[in-house]
Amino acid sequence: MTRYSTPWFSVILLVVSLSARAAEIIACGGSRVVIFDANQPEGANPKLTWSWDVKEATNLPPQYQKLLVPLDECKPVRTNTQLLLTSSGGGAILLDRKTRRTLFYAQVPMAHSAEMLPGERIVVALSTHADGNSLELYSADQSENVLWRDPLPSGHGVIWNVKHQRLYALGLSELRAYSLQDWESHTPSLRRENTWDIPGTSGHDLSRMSADELLISYQEGVSVFHIPRAGFAPFTPLANVEDVKSVNYDPQTQHLVYTKAEISWWTHHIYSLNPTKTFTFPGINLYKARVSSP
């Protein structure tokens, strides 16, 4: 396999030193979501700009609070005004950052990732279901009403790509691409267009790097998937980092963050590569972290 060259990363190191553009890191674990300034000094217990605890989900049916622990992924959506949260405890919710109200909820066993799709629809990747591991599609204004389902072994990541108009989904050992079908009807669905074997096992995280590239972490490493070429290549900046659980890059602020397993599946640290920093949360078992423009 041809080793992936990353000229973008060397450019990032130069741009960051000249730019003070804001970026915030969003992470979750246990029952908490935390958001803080990515440009602050590294160290333990960063100063938070926003935080939320599952106990604050007062407009949820009571039984759902316990399904939201532990939180796995907290993804900013709708220009960062809302958060999509998933939990291996069995729940997925859409949370408004300003009002802190829950706008959507679903009971989905072992929910690892979710994504907002066009037309006010939400797709959730889960690992355990009575009908098998799968992707599930919902309307954002109709909690619990499953519109479509497709088997996916151990779903751990979903990303919508605007340029290519495809949903990319990461499973245990494969990456899939889906197109939207009958999207304006009452029975929308996703059509599987392609499936690729990932260059590793136990897929952990899927995120976007650019309009044409995805970042994929798995048990053995991190790869870049180039969409037009439909090819994988090693992601050299993390070549020597083992068991990366999440990896995320924000092209607007040129920040890249990742987490890696240190306590079984969990970690107390968030690592930034540009510039190099480590943020520590001693009291939270973190899984995934995201960086984005506020």
C-alpha positions as CSV (number, residue, x, y, z in Angstrom):
1,M,0.0,0.0,0.0
2,T,1.3,3.5,-0.9
3,R,1.9,5.5,2.2
4,Y,-0.3,8.6,2.4
5,S,1.5,11.9,2.2
6,T,0.0,14.6,4.3
7,P,1.1,18.0,3.0
8,W,-2.0,19.5,4.6
9,F,-0.6,18.8,8.0
10,S,2.7,20.7,7.5
11,V,0.6,23.6,6.2
12,I,-1.6,23.4,9.4
13,L,1.5,23.9,11.6
14,L,2.3,27.1,9.8
15,V,-1.3,28.4,9.7
16,V,-2.1,27.8,13.3
17,S,0.9,29.9,14.4
18,L,-0.4,32.8,12.4
19,S,-4.1,32.4,13.2
20,A,-6.1,32.9,16.4
21,R,-9.3,31.6,15.0
22,A,-11.5,30.2,17.6
23,A,-12.1,26.5,17.9
24,E,-13.9,24.5,20.6
25,I,-13.5,20.9,21.7
26,I,-16.6,19.0,22.5
27,A,-16.3,15.7,24.5
28,C,-18.5,13.5,26.5
29,G,-18.3,10.5,28.9
30,G,-20.3,9.1,31.8
31,S,-23.3,11.4,32.1
32,R,-21.6,14.7,31.1
33,V,-20.9,16.8,27.9
34,V,-18.1,19.3,28.2
35,I,-17.1,22.1,25.8
36,F,-14.0,24.3,26.1
37,D,-11.7,26.6,24.1
38,A,-9.2,24.5,22.1
39,N,-6.7,27.4,22.2
40,Q,-6.4,27.6,26.0
41,P,-3.2,26.2,27.8
42,E,-3.1,22.5,28.2
43,G,-3.5,20.7,31.5
44,A,-5.9,19.1,33.9
45,N,-9.5,20.3,34.1
46,P,-9.7,22.9,31.3
47,K,-11.9,25.9,31.9
48,L,-15.2,25.0,30.4
49,T,-17.4,27.3,28.3
50,W,-20.4,25.0,28.4
51,S,-21.4,21.8,30.1
52,W,-24.4,19.6,30.5
53,D,-25.4,16.5,32.6
54,V,-27.9,13.8,31.7
55,K,-29.7,14.8,34.9
56,E,-30.6,18.1,33.2
57,A,-32.7,16.2,30.6
58,T,-35.8,17.1,32.5
59,N,-38.2,17.1,29.5
60,L,-37.3,13.4,28.7
61,P,-39.4,10.5,29.8
62,P,-37.8,9.5,33.1
63,Q,-36.7,6.0,31.9
64,Y,-34.5,7.7,29.2
65,Q,-32.1,9.3,31.6
66,K,-30.6,6.0,32.5
67,L,-30.3,5.1,28.8
68,L,-28.1,8.1,28.2
69,V,-25.2,6.8,30.4
70,P,-22.5,6.3,29.4
71,L,-22.4,8.9,26.6
72,D,-20.3,7.9,23.6
73,E,-20.4,10.7,21.0
74,C,-21.4,14.4,21.1
75,K,-21.5,15.8,17.6
76,P,-22.3,19.4,16.8
77,V,-24.9,19.9,14.1
78,R,-26.9,22.8,12.6
79,T,-24.0,25.3,12.7
80,N,-23.1,24.2,16.2
81,T,-26.3,25.3,17.8
82,Q,-27.4,21.7,18.6
83,L,-25.7,18.5,19.7
84,L,-26.5,15.0,18.6
85,L,-25.7,12.7,21.6
86,T,-25.5,8.9,21.5
87,S,-25.0,6.5,24.4
88,S,-24.0,2.8,24.6
89,G,-26.5,2.8,27.5
90,G,-29.2,2.7,24.8
91,G,-30.2,6.2,23.9
92,A,-29.8,8.9,21.2
93,I,-31.0,12.6,21.6
94,L,-30.8,15.9,19.8
95,L,-30.1,18.7,22.3
96,D,-30.5,22.4,21.9
97,R,-27.4,24.1,23.3
98,K,-29.1,27.4,24.2
99,T,-32.2,26.1,25.8
100,R,-30.8,22.7,26.9
101,R,-34.0,21.1,25.9
102,T,-34.2,17.7,24.3
103,L,-35.7,18.0,20.8
104,F,-35.5,14.4,19.7
105,Y,-35.0,11.1,21.5
106,A,-34.8,7.4,20.6
107,Q,-34.2,4.2,22.5
108,V,-31.5,2.5,20.5
109,P,-29.4,-0.2,22.1
110,M,-25.6,0.6,22.1
111,A,-25.9,3.8,20.1
112,H,-22.4,4.8,19.0
113,S,-22.9,7.6,16.5
114,A,-25.6,9.7,14.9
115,E,-25.8,12.2,12.0
116,M,-28.2,14.9,10.8
117,L,-29.4,14.3,7.2
118,P,-31.2,16.7,4.8
119,G,-34.9,17.0,5.4
120,E,-34.8,17.0,9.2
121,R,-33.9,13.4,9.5
122,I,-31.5,11.6,11.8
123,V,-29.6,8.4,11.2
124,V,-28.2,6.4,14.2
125,A,-25.5,3.7,14.1
126,L,-26.0,1.0,16.8
127,S,-24.3,-2.2,17.8
128,T,-27.0,-4.3,19.5
129,H,-30.6,-4.6,18.5
130,A,-33.3,-7.2,18.8
131,D,-33.2,-7.5,15.0
132,G,-29.4,-7.3,14.8
133,N,-26.8,-4.6,14.6
134,S,-28.0,-1.8,12.2
135,L,-28.4,1.7,11.0
136,E,-31.8,3.3,11.8
137,L,-33.4,6.4,10.3
138,Y,-35.7,8.8,12.1
139,S,-37.5,12.0,11.5
140,A,-36.1,14.7,13.8
141,D,-39.6,15.8,14.8
142,Q,-40.9,12.3,15.5
143,S,-39.1,10.5,18.3
144,E,-39.1,6.7,18.4
145,N,-40.7,6.3,14.9
146,V,-38.2,4.2,12.9
147,L,-38.5,5.0,9.2
148,W,-35.9,2.6,7.8
149,R,-33.4,0.1,9.1
150,D,-30.4,-1.7,7.5
151,P,-28.2,-4.4,9.1
152,L,-24.7,-3.1,9.9
153,P,-22.2,-5.1,12.0
154,S,-21.2,-3.0,15.0
155,G,-22.0,0.5,13.7
156,H,-19.6,3.0,15.1
157,G,-19.7,6.0,12.9
158,V,-21.9,7.9,10.4
159,I,-21.0,11.0,8.3
160,W,-23.0,12.9,5.7
161,N,-21.0,14.2,2.8
162,V,-22.6,17.2,1.2
163,K,-20.4,17.3,-1.9
164,H,-20.9,13.7,-2.8
165,Q,-24.5,13.5,-1.4
166,R,-23.7,10.2,0.4
167,L,-24.0,8.9,3.9
168,Y,-20.8,7.0,4.9
169,A,-21.2,4.4,7.7
170,L,-18.4,2.6,9.5
171,G,-19.0,-1.0,10.8
172,L,-16.9,-3.6,12.4
173,S,-14.7,-4.2,9.4
174,E,-16.2,-2.2,6.5
175,L,-17.1,1.3,5.2
176,R,-20.3,1.8,3.3
177,A,-21.8,4.6,1.2
178,Y,-25.5,5.2,1.0
179,S,-27.6,7.5,-1.2
180,L,-31.0,9.0,-0.3
181,Q,-34.0,7.3,-1.7
182,D,-37.7,8.6,-1.9
183,W,-36.5,11.3,0.4
184,E,-39.6,13.6,-0.1
185,S,-42.0,10.7,0.6
186,H,-43.4,9.4,3.9
187,T,-41.3,6.3,3.5
188,P,-37.7,7.5,2.9
189,S,-34.8,5.1,2.8
190,L,-31.1,4.8,2.1
191,R,-29.7,2.8,-0.7
192,R,-26.4,1.0,-0.2
193,E,-24.2,2.1,-3.1
194,N,-20.7,0.7,-2.2
195,T,-19.0,-1.3,0.5
196,W,-15.2,-1.3,1.2
197,D,-13.2,-3.5,3.6
198,I,-11.3,-1.2,6.0
199,P,-7.6,-1.9,6.4
200,G,-8.1,-3.1,10.0
201,T,-10.7,-4.5,12.4
202,S,-13.0,-3.2,15.0
203,G,-13.9,0.2,13.4
204,H,-14.0,2.9,16.1
205,D,-14.7,6.3,14.6
206,L,-15.5,8.0,11.3
207,S,-15.1,11.7,10.7
208,R,-14.6,14.1,7.8
209,M,-11.2,15.6,6.9
210,S,-12.2,17.5,3.7
211,A,-14.9,17.4,1.1
212,D,-13.1,14.4,-0.5
213,E,-11.6,12.7,2.5
214,L,-12.7,10.8,5.6
215,L,-10.7,9.8,8.7
216,I,-11.2,6.3,10.0
217,S,-9.9,4.9,13.3
218,Y,-9.8,1.2,14.1
219,Q,-8.0,-1.2,16.4
220,E,-4.8,-1.2,14.4
221,G,-4.5,2.5,13.4
222,V,-5.9,5.5,11.5
223,S,-6.5,5.8,7.8
224,V,-7.6,8.4,5.3
225,F,-10.3,7.3,2.8
226,H,-10.1,9.3,-0.4
227,I,-13.7,9.3,-1.8
228,P,-13.0,9.9,-5.6
229,R,-10.3,7.3,-5.7
230,A,-12.2,4.9,-3.3
231,G,-8.9,4.1,-1.6
232,F,-7.4,3.9,1.9
233,A,-4.0,5.1,3.0
234,P,-2.3,5.4,6.4
235,F,-2.8,8.7,8.3
236,T,0.9,9.5,9.0
237,P,0.5,12.0,11.9
238,L,-1.0,9.2,14.0
239,A,1.2,6.4,12.7
240,N,2.7,5.5,16.1
241,V,-0.5,6.0,18.2
242,E,-2.2,2.8,19.3
243,D,-5.9,2.1,19.6
244,V,-7.3,5.5,18.6
245,K,-10.9,5.7,19.7
246,S,-11.8,9.0,18.0
247,V,-10.1,11.3,15.5
248,N,-11.5,14.6,14.3
249,Y,-10.3,17.5,12.1
250,D,-11.9,20.9,11.6
251,P,-10.9,22.4,8.3
252,Q,-12.1,25.9,9.3
253,T,-9.8,26.2,12.3
254,Q,-7.2,23.6,11.3
255,H,-7.4,21.8,14.6
256,L,-7.1,18.1,15.0
257,V,-7.9,16.2,18.1
258,Y,-8.0,12.5,19.1
259,T,-8.6,10.2,22.0
260,K,-7.0,6.8,22.6
261,A,-7.9,3.9,24.9
262,E,-6.2,4.0,28.3
263,I,-8.7,2.6,30.7
264,S,-10.3,-0.3,28.9
265,W,-12.3,1.5,26.2
266,W,-12.0,4.9,27.9
267,T,-9.6,7.7,28.5
268,H,-9.2,10.7,30.7
269,H,-7.3,12.7,28.0
270,I,-7.9,14.6,24.8
271,Y,-4.9,15.1,22.6
272,S,-4.4,18.0,20.1
273,L,-1.9,17.7,17.4
274,N,-1.8,21.3,16.2
275,P,-0.4,22.7,18.3
276,T,0.5,19.7,20.5
277,K,-1.5,19.8,23.8
278,T,-3.0,17.3,26.2
279,F,-6.2,18.1,28.1
280,T,-7.0,16.0,31.1
281,F,-10.4,15.2,32.8
282,P,-9.6,13.0,35.8
283,G,-13.3,12.5,36.7
284,I,-14.8,11.7,33.3
285,N,-14.4,8.4,31.3
286,L,-14.2,9.9,27.8
287,Y,-14.7,8.1,24.5
288,K,-15.0,10.5,21.5
289,A,-14.0,14.1,21.2
290,R,-14.9,16.6,18.4
291,V,-13.5,20.0,17.4
292,S,-15.4,22.6,15.5
293,S,-15.9,26.3,15.0
294,P,-18.4,27.9,17.4
